[in-house]
Amino acid sequence: MKGAADPERDKEKTTARKAYAGAWGGLARAGWSEEEASRDVREILAFCLNKDGLRLLLDFDDPLDDEEAARFHDGIRRYADHEPMAYITGKQDFGGLEISVLPGVLIPRHDTLVLVEQAKARLQENKPVRVLELGCGSGAVITALAVARPLLQGLAVDIDPLALRVTEENLKRFGLVSRIHLLHSAWFEGITDTERFTMILSNPPYISTAEMLELEPSVKREPKTALWGGWDGLDAYREILPAAINSLEPGGWCLVEIGWRQGAAVRELFISAGFGQVETYRDEGGRDRVVAGRRI
């Protein structure tokens, strides 16, 4: 609890409870569901006050100081303007890891854990491997994989300097800077013809032109370059896969995340590029989410 306060001063200040109620009511009136508004306002309040759920409840009737109130009102303003929660708090849970994110960088999703799990299934814990991630974004995928496979060495590539800066921050957080190197490059452009990898991973932009128009307002706040994959959403795969097979060691794997309607088309692109053992894996909702192929 906060220390003793001046009653005359405190009666003019907003408590956490009043701030929560006012923001929750405003969002509910603006069209948010009561459940959604309640959950997200509580998360913003906990973040702005730097308190976990229990501590927040215990201090619910304490007044906010001017700085806390300003942070909270700014957070609610941004949220009401459909800014993603991860951009407001600067973090996103990814398989139990707290990943730093910034506006302008793709927010890691729970569905992308399918890519991580399928990669882990193909990499032994006690065997040194070299992994390339194309379009690393926040670095969530290569970070999660490197945490799970301590002998992994890797290269994370992105065309966006901001994405590389956020990836570096996450690698530092988990003590991985010496194991994962960063490269500013468009796909394979900066990678030499002689480099070979045990595995190549990518969660490339795969949303089609038509689907871009249907995105939720909060998703539209994320970088278009990390979302839009051309008129049919397949441009990145057409560029990545023919080059990937030549950059893999014999027996090496390439795994990519896909849109849920793209399984058949991406499998065909794998086969056309010369991959064998091409398989599709589904997310928790039963939708196609990852395609994997092997250099035979």
C-alpha positions as CSV (number, residue, x, y, z in Angstrom):
1,M,0.0,0.0,0.0
2,K,1.1,3.6,-0.5
3,G,2.2,5.6,2.5
4,A,0.1,8.0,4.5
5,A,-1.4,10.8,2.4
6,D,-3.0,14.2,2.8
7,P,-6.8,13.6,2.8
8,E,-7.5,17.1,1.3
9,R,-5.2,16.3,-1.5
10,D,-6.3,12.7,-2.1
11,K,-10.0,13.6,-2.3
12,E,-9.2,15.5,-5.5
13,K,-7.3,12.6,-7.0
14,T,-8.7,9.6,-9.0
15,T,-8.3,6.2,-7.4
16,A,-7.4,3.1,-9.4
17,R,-10.9,1.9,-8.9
18,K,-12.5,5.1,-10.4
19,A,-10.0,5.2,-13.2
20,Y,-10.8,1.6,-14.1
21,A,-14.6,2.1,-13.9
22,G,-14.5,5.3,-16.0
23,A,-12.4,3.7,-18.8
24,W,-14.3,0.4,-18.7
25,G,-17.6,2.3,-19.1
26,G,-16.3,4.5,-21.9
27,L,-15.1,1.5,-23.9
28,A,-18.2,-0.5,-23.3
29,R,-20.3,2.4,-24.6
30,A,-18.0,2.7,-27.6
31,G,-18.8,-0.9,-28.7
32,W,-16.2,-3.0,-26.8
33,S,-17.7,-6.1,-25.1
34,E,-17.9,-5.7,-21.3
35,E,-15.6,-8.7,-20.9
36,E,-13.1,-7.4,-23.3
37,A,-13.1,-3.9,-21.9
38,S,-12.8,-5.2,-18.3
39,R,-9.8,-7.4,-19.1
40,D,-7.9,-4.9,-21.2
41,V,-8.5,-1.9,-19.0
42,R,-7.2,-3.9,-16.1
43,E,-4.1,-4.9,-18.1
44,I,-3.4,-1.3,-19.0
45,L,-3.9,-0.2,-15.4
46,A,-1.6,-2.9,-14.1
47,F,1.0,-1.9,-16.6
48,C,0.8,1.8,-15.9
49,L,1.0,1.3,-12.1
50,N,3.7,-1.5,-12.5
51,K,1.6,-3.9,-10.3
52,D,0.5,-7.5,-10.8
53,G,-3.1,-8.6,-10.5
54,L,-3.1,-9.2,-6.8
55,R,-1.2,-6.1,-5.9
56,L,-3.5,-4.0,-8.1
57,L,-6.6,-5.4,-6.3
58,L,-5.1,-4.6,-2.9
59,D,-4.3,-1.0,-3.9
60,F,-7.6,-0.5,-5.9
61,D,-8.7,2.4,-3.7
62,D,-5.4,4.2,-3.5
63,P,-5.2,7.5,-5.4
64,L,-3.1,7.7,-8.6
65,D,-0.4,10.3,-8.7
66,D,-0.3,12.7,-11.6
67,E,2.3,10.6,-13.6
68,E,0.3,7.4,-13.1
69,A,-2.9,9.0,-14.1
70,A,-1.3,10.5,-17.2
71,R,0.2,7.2,-18.3
72,F,-3.2,5.4,-17.8
73,H,-5.2,8.0,-19.7
74,D,-2.6,7.9,-22.6
75,G,-2.8,4.1,-22.6
76,I,-6.6,4.1,-22.8
77,R,-6.5,6.7,-25.5
78,R,-4.2,4.6,-27.6
79,Y,-6.2,1.5,-27.0
80,A,-9.5,3.2,-27.9
81,D,-7.8,4.3,-31.2
82,H,-7.2,0.5,-31.9
83,E,-3.5,0.5,-31.1
84,P,-2.6,-3.1,-30.2
85,M,-2.1,-3.9,-26.5
86,A,1.4,-5.1,-27.2
87,Y,2.4,-1.7,-28.5
88,I,1.0,0.0,-25.4
89,T,2.7,-2.3,-22.9
90,G,5.8,-2.9,-25.0
91,K,5.7,-6.7,-24.5
92,Q,3.9,-9.9,-25.7
93,D,3.8,-13.3,-24.2
94,F,5.1,-15.9,-26.6
95,G,5.1,-19.5,-25.2
96,G,5.9,-18.3,-21.7
97,L,8.7,-15.9,-22.9
98,E,8.1,-12.1,-22.5
99,I,9.1,-10.7,-25.9
100,S,9.7,-7.0,-26.3
101,V,7.9,-5.3,-29.1
102,L,7.6,-1.7,-30.5
103,P,5.2,0.0,-32.8
104,G,6.4,-0.8,-36.4
105,V,7.3,-4.4,-35.6
106,L,5.1,-7.4,-36.2
107,I,3.5,-8.7,-32.9
108,P,4.2,-12.4,-32.4
109,R,1.1,-14.6,-32.2
110,H,0.2,-17.7,-30.4
111,D,-0.4,-19.5,-33.7
112,T,3.3,-19.0,-34.6
113,L,4.2,-21.4,-31.8
114,V,3.3,-24.2,-34.2
115,L,6.4,-23.1,-36.3
116,V,8.6,-23.2,-33.1
117,E,7.3,-26.6,-32.0
118,Q,7.8,-28.2,-35.4
119,A,11.3,-26.8,-35.6
120,K,12.1,-28.1,-32.1
121,A,10.8,-31.6,-33.1
122,R,13.5,-31.7,-35.9
123,L,16.4,-30.4,-33.8
124,Q,18.1,-32.6,-31.2
125,E,18.9,-30.9,-27.9
126,N,22.5,-32.3,-27.7
127,K,23.5,-31.7,-31.3
128,P,25.0,-28.5,-32.7
129,V,22.9,-26.9,-35.4
130,R,22.9,-23.8,-37.5
131,V,19.5,-22.1,-38.1
132,L,18.6,-19.2,-40.4
133,E,15.4,-17.1,-39.7
134,L,14.3,-15.0,-42.6
135,G,12.2,-11.9,-41.6
136,C,12.9,-12.2,-37.9
137,G,10.6,-9.3,-36.8
138,S,10.7,-9.1,-33.0
139,G,13.0,-12.2,-32.9
140,A,10.4,-14.2,-31.1
141,V,10.8,-17.4,-33.1
142,I,14.6,-17.6,-33.1
143,T,14.7,-16.6,-29.5
144,A,12.2,-19.3,-28.4
145,L,14.1,-21.9,-30.5
146,A,17.5,-20.9,-29.2
147,V,16.2,-21.0,-25.5
148,A,15.0,-24.6,-26.1
149,R,18.1,-25.8,-28.0
150,P,21.2,-24.6,-26.2
151,L,23.7,-25.8,-28.9
152,L,21.9,-23.8,-31.6
153,Q,23.8,-21.1,-33.5
154,G,21.8,-18.9,-35.8
155,L,21.5,-16.0,-38.2
156,A,18.4,-13.7,-38.0
157,V,17.7,-11.6,-41.1
158,D,15.4,-8.7,-41.7
159,I,15.1,-5.8,-44.2
160,D,13.8,-3.5,-41.4
161,P,16.5,-1.9,-39.1
162,L,13.9,-1.4,-36.4
163,A,13.0,-5.2,-36.4
164,L,16.7,-6.0,-36.0
165,R,17.0,-3.6,-33.1
166,V,14.1,-5.2,-31.3
167,T,15.4,-8.7,-32.1
168,E,18.8,-7.7,-30.6
169,E,17.0,-6.4,-27.4
170,N,15.2,-9.8,-27.0
171,L,18.4,-11.7,-27.6
172,K,20.2,-9.7,-24.9
173,R,17.3,-10.3,-22.5
174,F,17.7,-14.1,-22.8
175,G,21.5,-14.1,-23.1
176,L,21.6,-15.2,-26.7
177,V,23.6,-12.4,-28.4
178,S,26.8,-14.6,-28.7
179,R,24.8,-17.4,-30.4
180,I,22.5,-15.5,-32.8
181,H,24.0,-13.0,-35.3
182,L,21.9,-10.3,-37.1
183,L,21.9,-9.4,-40.8
184,H,20.2,-6.4,-42.5
185,S,19.1,-8.0,-45.8
186,A,16.2,-8.7,-48.1
187,W,15.8,-12.5,-47.7
188,F,18.9,-14.2,-49.1
189,E,20.4,-11.0,-50.6
190,G,23.1,-10.6,-48.0
191,I,23.9,-14.4,-47.6
192,T,26.8,-15.9,-49.5
193,D,26.2,-18.8,-51.9
194,T,28.6,-21.0,-49.8
195,E,26.7,-20.7,-46.5
196,R,24.7,-23.7,-45.4
197,F,22.2,-24.2,-42.6
198,T,20.7,-27.1,-40.8
199,M,17.3,-25.4,-40.9
200,I,15.7,-22.3,-42.4
201,L,12.6,-20.8,-40.8
202,S,10.3,-17.9,-41.9
203,N,7.0,-16.4,-40.9
204,P,6.8,-14.2,-44.0
205,P,4.1,-11.7,-45.1
206,Y,1.3,-13.9,-46.5
207,I,-1.9,-11.8,-46.4
208,S,-3.5,-11.3,-49.8
209,T,-4.6,-8.0,-51.3
210,A,-8.3,-8.8,-50.7
211,E,-7.6,-10.0,-47.1
212,M,-5.7,-6.8,-46.3
213,L,-9.0,-4.9,-46.7
214,E,-10.7,-7.1,-44.1
215,L,-8.2,-6.9,-41.3
216,E,-9.2,-5.8,-37.8
217,P,-8.4,-2.1,-37.2
218,S,-5.7,-3.1,-34.6
219,V,-4.0,-5.4,-37.0
220,K,-3.9,-2.6,-39.6
221,R,-1.7,-0.7,-37.1
222,E,1.1,-3.3,-37.7
223,P,3.6,-2.8,-40.5
224,K,2.2,-3.5,-43.9
225,T,5.5,-4.9,-45.1
226,A,5.2,-7.7,-42.5
227,L,1.6,-8.5,-43.5
228,W,1.0,-8.1,-47.2
229,G,2.2,-11.0,-49.4
230,G,1.1,-9.8,-52.8
231,W,-2.2,-10.2,-54.6
232,D,-2.5,-13.9,-53.6
233,G,-0.3,-13.8,-50.5
234,L,2.3,-16.1,-52.0
235,D,5.0,-13.7,-53.2
236,A,7.4,-14.4,-50.3
237,Y,7.2,-18.2,-50.7
238,R,8.0,-17.9,-54.5
239,E,11.1,-16.0,-53.6
240,I,12.2,-17.9,-50.5
241,L,11.8,-21.5,-51.4
242,P,14.0,-21.9,-54.6
243,A,16.9,-20.1,-52.7
244,A,16.3,-22.0,-49.5
245,I,16.9,-25.4,-50.8
246,N,20.3,-24.4,-52.1
247,S,21.2,-22.9,-48.7
248,L,20.4,-26.1,-46.7
249,E,22.7,-28.9,-45.8
250,P,21.6,-32.3,-47.3
251,G,18.8,-33.5,-45.1
252,G,18.1,-30.0,-43.8
253,W,14.6,-28.6,-43.2
254,C,12.7,-25.5,-44.3
255,L,9.6,-24.5,-42.3
256,V,7.3,-21.6,-43.1
257,E,4.2,-20.2,-41.5
258,I,1.2,-19.8,-43.9
259,G,-2.2,-18.4,-44.1
260,W,-4.9,-21.0,-43.2
261,R,-6.1,-21.2,-46.8
262,Q,-2.7,-21.5,-48.4
263,G,-1.7,-25.1,-47.5
264,A,-2.2,-26.7,-50.9
265,A,-0.6,-23.8,-52.8
266,V,2.5,-23.6,-50.6
267,R,3.0,-27.4,-50.6
268,E,3.1,-27.2,-54.4
269,L,5.7,-24.4,-54.2
270,F,7.8,-26.6,-51.9
271,I,7.6,-29.5,-54.4
272,S,8.4,-27.3,-57.4
273,A,11.5,-26.0,-55.6
274,G,12.7,-29.6,-55.2
275,F,11.8,-30.4,-51.5
276,G,10.8,-33.8,-50.3
277,Q,8.9,-35.0,-47.3
278,V,6.5,-32.0,-47.6
279,E,4.0,-31.9,-44.8
280,T,1.4,-29.4,-43.4
281,Y,0.7,-28.9,-39.7
282,R,-2.3,-27.3,-38.1
283,D,-2.8,-24.9,-35.3
284,E,-5.1,-25.4,-32.2
285,G,-8.1,-24.2,-34.3
286,G,-7.5,-27.0,-36.8
287,R,-6.4,-24.7,-39.5
288,D,-3.3,-25.2,-41.8
289,R,-0.5,-23.1,-40.2
290,V,3.0,-24.5,-41.1
291,V,4.4,-26.2,-44.1
292,A,7.7,-28.1,-43.8
293,G,9.9,-29.6,-46.5
294,R,13.3,-31.4,-46.5
295,R,16.3,-31.2,-48.8
296,I,16.7,-34.8,-49.8
